[in-house]
Amino acid sequence: MNQTTDLQPEQHAENCPLCASGTSEILAHQLRRGNGIVRYCPACAHGYLVQKLAVDAKEYYSGQYRKEYSHNSEPTATNAQELFNVYKNFQRDRLRHVSACLNENTQLLEIGASAGQFLTHIREKVLRVHAIELDKACHEYLVNELGIEAEAEYLENSKFADGAYDVICAFQVLEHVEDPVEFLRTIRKAMKPGGVGFIEVPNLHDPLLSVWNVPTYQRFFYHSAHLHYFTEASLSKVARDAGFRPDRVEIAFTQDYNLLNHLHWIMNNEPQPDCFVGLSEIRLAGTDHGMSDWLTEEISALNSRYIDRLVEAKKTSNMIMKLINN
């Protein structure tokens, strides 16, 4: 672990939800929003949130979540159309990993589909897409605006539970669920033999923590909506415990935010106002086009090398796990 941890043996050690080991290492006393403590289990290399108050997850994600978390750095409500417009252009890494498994006969389910910003890219390339989305506004947008068959229900309680899907995707979902092992078991039941799952989660070894140790980012990264903070080791354990063979589990490291975003954090110790500059292709505009074009090219090349180094070190913002059901 490169992040700062506090060892406080006088405090009651909460048992790790993955391996049941007791631990007293603390990653965060203060969250971006909400109350709780984030602990770290050295036995299985997993971070997890200990909350003081229980939350009704289905009720929370049906509406309140999108009032608290959006593409802006400050707390602000958002809506389905805005989510779709903002994030539809930032699906590159997901498409790069999933596209090779798609063809005209593919039946695909996305769990936590938001406003359909991923599905809109692949729906015409496959036989059928279905969606699970608890947020009521996003569910309505998927059905009424995009014409995608969707349910605002947990997978195990939905009509898609026994769908025998070729591909199931869950991007930035697993960290929100109380029992990640049971969640993957449910996904496995809904997959065909030989079916493929793609699970994307934030990486506990995020570079702004593990490489740069930006003080304010410590308080930004940890928040009440994330119950789990995965490492490569703990994510692999969840897959094995859910019944996936170790040789059918692959984990890739992806970096979404670019070098300009990281330099902003490092120099200013605060986030950019929104996600656009950090997620977009680097483009500098100046009155001297020759100079600005040259600098854009140089920084873009450096950004590519920087991301390659982060991937090599396994210190990226996200991990994508590929699971094969056999």
C-alpha positions as CSV (number, residue, x, y, z in Angstrom):
1,M,0.0,0.0,0.0
2,N,1.3,3.4,-0.9
3,Q,-1.6,5.3,0.6
4,T,-1.3,6.5,4.1
5,T,-2.8,4.2,6.7
6,D,-3.3,4.7,10.4
7,L,-2.8,1.8,12.8
8,Q,-5.1,2.3,15.8
9,P,-5.1,-0.9,17.9
10,E,-7.3,0.7,20.6
11,Q,-10.2,0.9,18.2
12,H,-12.5,-2.1,17.6
13,A,-11.4,-4.0,14.5
14,E,-14.2,-4.4,12.0
15,N,-14.0,-7.7,10.2
16,C,-13.3,-7.6,6.5
17,P,-16.4,-8.3,4.4
18,L,-14.4,-10.4,1.9
19,C,-12.2,-12.6,4.1
20,A,-13.6,-12.0,7.7
21,S,-10.1,-11.0,9.0
22,G,-10.0,-8.4,11.7
23,T,-8.0,-5.3,10.9
24,S,-7.4,-1.9,12.5
25,E,-5.8,-0.1,9.5
26,I,-7.7,3.0,8.5
27,L,-7.5,4.5,5.0
28,A,-9.8,7.4,5.6
29,H,-11.5,9.1,8.5
30,Q,-13.2,11.7,6.4
31,L,-15.3,11.1,3.3
32,R,-16.1,13.4,0.4
33,R,-19.8,13.0,1.3
34,G,-21.5,11.1,4.0
35,N,-20.2,9.6,7.2
36,G,-18.1,6.5,7.9
37,I,-14.6,5.1,8.0
38,V,-12.7,3.3,5.2
39,R,-10.7,0.4,6.5
40,Y,-8.0,-1.7,4.8
41,C,-7.6,-5.5,5.2
42,P,-3.9,-6.5,4.7
43,A,-5.0,-10.2,4.5
44,C,-6.8,-9.8,1.2
45,A,-5.7,-6.3,0.2
46,H,-9.1,-4.8,0.2
47,G,-10.6,-1.5,1.3
48,Y,-14.1,-1.2,2.7
49,L,-16.4,1.3,4.2
50,V,-17.8,1.0,7.7
51,Q,-20.9,3.1,8.0
52,K,-22.6,4.2,11.1
53,L,-26.1,4.1,9.6
54,A,-27.6,1.5,7.4
55,V,-28.8,2.7,4.0
56,D,-31.6,1.3,1.9
57,A,-29.6,0.8,-1.3
58,K,-32.5,0.4,-3.7
59,E,-34.3,3.5,-2.4
60,Y,-31.1,5.5,-2.5
61,Y,-30.1,4.7,-6.0
62,S,-33.6,5.2,-7.3
63,G,-33.2,8.9,-7.0
64,Q,-31.0,10.4,-4.3
65,Y,-27.7,9.2,-5.7
66,R,-27.9,11.4,-8.8
67,K,-28.7,14.4,-6.6
68,E,-25.3,14.0,-4.9
69,Y,-22.9,12.7,-7.5
70,S,-22.5,14.0,-11.1
71,H,-19.8,15.0,-13.6
72,N,-19.2,18.2,-11.6
73,S,-16.7,18.3,-8.7
74,E,-19.2,20.1,-6.4
75,P,-22.4,18.4,-5.2
76,T,-25.1,19.0,-7.7
77,A,-28.1,17.2,-9.2
78,T,-28.0,15.9,-12.7
79,N,-30.5,14.3,-15.1
80,A,-30.6,11.5,-17.6
81,Q,-30.2,13.6,-20.7
82,E,-27.3,15.4,-19.2
83,L,-25.6,12.1,-18.2
84,F,-26.0,10.7,-21.7
85,N,-24.7,13.9,-23.3
86,V,-21.7,14.1,-21.0
87,Y,-20.5,10.5,-20.9
88,K,-21.4,9.0,-24.3
89,N,-18.1,10.3,-25.7
90,F,-16.0,8.8,-23.0
91,Q,-16.5,5.1,-23.5
92,R,-13.3,4.3,-25.3
93,D,-11.7,1.9,-22.9
94,R,-14.9,-0.1,-22.3
95,L,-15.5,-0.4,-26.0
96,R,-11.9,-1.5,-26.6
97,H,-12.3,-4.4,-24.2
98,V,-15.8,-5.4,-25.0
99,S,-16.0,-5.0,-28.8
100,A,-14.0,-8.2,-29.6
101,C,-16.7,-10.3,-27.9
102,L,-19.6,-8.8,-29.9
103,N,-21.3,-10.0,-33.1
104,E,-24.7,-10.0,-34.8
105,N,-25.9,-12.9,-32.6
106,T,-24.8,-11.4,-29.3
107,Q,-27.3,-11.0,-26.5
108,L,-26.0,-8.4,-24.0
109,L,-27.1,-7.2,-20.6
110,E,-25.7,-4.1,-18.9
111,I,-26.2,-3.8,-15.2
112,G,-26.1,-0.2,-13.9
113,A,-26.6,1.1,-17.5
114,S,-27.1,4.7,-16.3
115,A,-28.6,6.7,-19.3
116,G,-27.4,4.3,-21.9
117,Q,-24.1,6.0,-22.8
118,F,-22.3,2.7,-23.4
119,L,-25.2,0.8,-24.9
120,T,-25.8,3.4,-27.5
121,H,-22.4,2.6,-29.1
122,I,-23.0,-1.2,-29.5
123,R,-26.8,-1.7,-29.8
124,E,-26.7,-1.8,-33.6
125,K,-23.8,-4.3,-33.6
126,V,-25.5,-7.1,-31.6
127,L,-28.8,-9.0,-31.7
128,R,-30.3,-7.6,-28.5
129,V,-29.4,-5.4,-25.5
130,H,-31.2,-5.3,-22.2
131,A,-30.5,-3.0,-19.2
132,I,-30.8,-2.9,-15.4
133,E,-30.9,0.6,-13.9
134,L,-32.2,1.5,-10.5
135,D,-32.3,5.2,-11.0
136,K,-35.9,5.9,-12.1
137,A,-35.1,8.9,-14.3
138,C,-32.4,7.0,-16.2
139,H,-34.6,3.9,-16.4
140,E,-37.3,6.0,-18.1
141,Y,-34.8,7.5,-20.4
142,L,-33.5,4.1,-21.5
143,V,-37.0,2.9,-22.3
144,N,-38.7,6.0,-23.6
145,E,-35.9,7.9,-25.3
146,L,-33.5,5.1,-26.5
147,G,-36.1,2.3,-26.8
148,I,-34.0,-0.2,-24.7
149,E,-35.8,-2.9,-22.8
150,A,-34.9,-2.2,-19.1
151,E,-35.9,-2.9,-15.6
152,A,-35.5,-0.8,-12.4
153,E,-34.9,-3.8,-10.3
154,Y,-32.1,-6.0,-8.9
155,L,-31.0,-8.6,-11.5
156,E,-32.0,-11.5,-9.3
157,N,-35.6,-10.1,-9.1
158,S,-35.8,-9.1,-12.8
159,K,-37.1,-10.9,-15.9
160,F,-33.4,-10.9,-17.1
161,A,-32.2,-13.1,-14.3
162,D,-32.2,-16.3,-16.4
163,G,-31.5,-14.6,-19.7
164,A,-28.6,-16.8,-20.8
165,Y,-26.6,-13.8,-22.0
166,D,-23.5,-14.0,-24.2
167,V,-22.1,-10.8,-22.6
168,I,-22.9,-9.1,-19.3
169,C,-21.3,-5.7,-18.4
170,A,-21.3,-3.9,-15.1
171,F,-19.2,-0.7,-15.1
172,Q,-18.6,1.1,-11.8
173,V,-21.2,-1.0,-10.1
174,L,-19.5,-3.7,-8.0
175,E,-18.0,-1.1,-5.5
176,H,-21.6,-0.1,-4.7
177,V,-23.0,-3.5,-3.8
178,E,-23.1,-4.9,-0.3
179,D,-22.0,-8.4,-1.2
180,P,-19.8,-8.4,-4.3
181,V,-19.4,-12.2,-4.3
182,E,-23.1,-12.8,-4.4
183,F,-23.4,-10.1,-7.1
184,L,-21.0,-12.0,-9.4
185,R,-22.7,-15.3,-8.6
186,T,-26.0,-13.7,-9.8
187,I,-24.3,-12.5,-13.0
188,R,-22.8,-16.0,-13.6
189,K,-26.3,-17.6,-13.4
190,A,-27.5,-15.2,-16.1
191,M,-24.6,-16.0,-18.5
192,K,-24.5,-18.7,-21.1
193,P,-21.8,-21.4,-20.8
194,G,-18.8,-19.7,-22.3
195,G,-20.4,-16.3,-21.8
196,V,-18.3,-13.3,-20.9
197,G,-18.6,-10.7,-18.2
198,F,-16.9,-7.3,-18.0
199,I,-16.7,-5.7,-14.6
200,E,-15.1,-2.3,-14.2
201,V,-14.2,-0.9,-10.8
202,P,-12.1,2.0,-9.4
203,N,-8.6,1.0,-8.5
204,L,-7.5,1.5,-4.8
205,H,-4.1,2.2,-6.2
206,D,-5.3,5.2,-8.1
207,P,-2.3,7.2,-9.2
208,L,-3.3,10.4,-7.5
209,L,-3.1,8.4,-4.2
210,S,-0.4,5.8,-4.9
211,V,2.0,7.9,-7.0
212,W,1.3,11.5,-6.1
213,N,-0.4,11.3,-2.7
214,V,-2.4,14.5,-3.3
215,P,-3.8,15.5,0.2
216,T,-7.2,16.7,-1.0
217,Y,-7.7,13.8,-3.3
218,Q,-7.6,11.5,-0.3
219,R,-10.8,13.2,0.8
220,F,-12.2,13.3,-2.7
221,F,-11.6,9.6,-3.6
222,Y,-13.3,8.0,-0.6
223,H,-17.1,8.6,-0.3
224,S,-20.2,7.1,1.2
225,A,-21.6,5.6,-2.1
226,H,-18.6,3.2,-2.4
227,L,-18.7,0.3,0.0
228,H,-15.7,-1.4,-1.5
229,Y,-12.2,-0.3,-2.7
230,F,-10.7,-3.1,-4.8
231,T,-7.1,-4.0,-5.6
232,E,-6.1,-6.6,-8.2
233,A,-5.8,-9.2,-5.4
234,S,-9.2,-8.5,-3.8
235,L,-11.0,-8.3,-7.2
236,S,-9.5,-11.6,-8.2
237,K,-10.6,-13.1,-4.9
238,V,-14.2,-12.0,-5.4
239,A,-14.3,-13.7,-8.8
240,R,-12.9,-16.9,-7.5
241,D,-15.2,-17.0,-4.5
242,A,-18.1,-16.4,-6.9
243,G,-17.2,-19.6,-8.8
244,F,-15.1,-18.4,-11.7
245,R,-12.0,-20.4,-12.4
246,P,-8.7,-18.5,-11.9
247,D,-7.6,-19.2,-15.5
248,R,-10.9,-17.6,-16.7
249,V,-10.3,-14.3,-15.0
250,E,-8.3,-11.5,-16.6
251,I,-7.7,-8.0,-15.1
252,A,-6.7,-5.1,-17.2
253,F,-5.7,-1.6,-16.0
254,T,-7.2,1.5,-17.6
255,Q,-6.7,5.2,-17.1
256,D,-9.5,7.5,-17.9
257,Y,-8.4,11.0,-16.6
258,N,-5.4,12.5,-18.5
259,L,-2.2,14.2,-17.6
260,L,-3.7,17.7,-17.6
261,N,-6.1,16.5,-14.9
262,H,-3.3,15.1,-12.8
263,L,-1.2,18.1,-13.1
264,H,-4.1,20.3,-12.0
265,W,-4.5,18.1,-8.9
266,I,-0.8,18.1,-8.2
267,M,-0.3,21.8,-8.5
268,N,-3.6,23.1,-7.1
269,N,-4.6,20.3,-4.7
270,E,-8.2,20.5,-6.0
271,P,-10.3,19.0,-8.7
272,Q,-11.2,20.6,-12.0
273,P,-14.7,22.1,-12.1
274,D,-16.0,19.3,-14.3
275,C,-14.9,16.2,-16.1
276,F,-14.6,17.5,-19.6
277,V,-10.9,18.6,-19.8
278,G,-9.7,15.6,-17.8
279,L,-11.5,13.0,-19.9
280,S,-11.2,14.6,-23.4
281,E,-8.4,14.4,-25.9
282,I,-5.8,17.0,-25.1
283,R,-6.3,20.1,-27.2
284,L,-4.6,23.4,-26.5
285,A,-6.0,26.5,-28.3
286,G,-3.9,29.7,-28.7
287,T,-3.6,32.6,-31.0
288,D,-0.4,31.2,-32.3
289,H,-1.7,28.0,-33.9
290,G,1.7,26.7,-34.9
291,M,2.9,26.9,-31.3
292,S,-0.4,25.6,-29.7
293,D,-0.5,22.7,-32.2
294,W,3.1,21.8,-31.4
295,L,2.5,21.9,-27.7
296,T,-0.7,19.9,-28.0
297,E,1.2,17.2,-29.9
298,E,4.0,17.1,-27.4
299,I,1.7,16.9,-24.4
300,S,-0.4,14.3,-26.0
301,A,2.6,12.1,-26.7
302,L,3.7,12.5,-23.1
303,N,0.2,11.7,-21.9
304,S,0.3,8.4,-23.9
305,R,3.7,7.5,-22.3
306,Y,2.5,8.5,-18.9
307,I,-0.6,6.3,-19.2
308,D,1.6,3.4,-20.4
309,R,3.8,3.7,-17.3
310,L,0.7,3.8,-15.1
311,V,-0.6,0.6,-16.7
312,E,2.7,-1.1,-16.4
313,A,2.8,-0.2,-12.7
314,K,-0.8,-1.2,-12.2
315,K,-1.5,2.2,-10.7
316,T,-4.4,3.4,-13.0
317,S,-7.7,4.9,-12.0
318,N,-9.7,1.8,-13.0
319,M,-9.5,-2.0,-13.5
320,I,-11.6,-4.0,-16.0
321,M,-12.1,-7.6,-15.1
322,K,-13.0,-10.1,-17.9
323,L,-14.8,-13.3,-16.7
324,I,-15.5,-16.4,-18.8
325,N,-18.3,-18.7,-17.5
326,N,-16.9,-22.2,-17.9
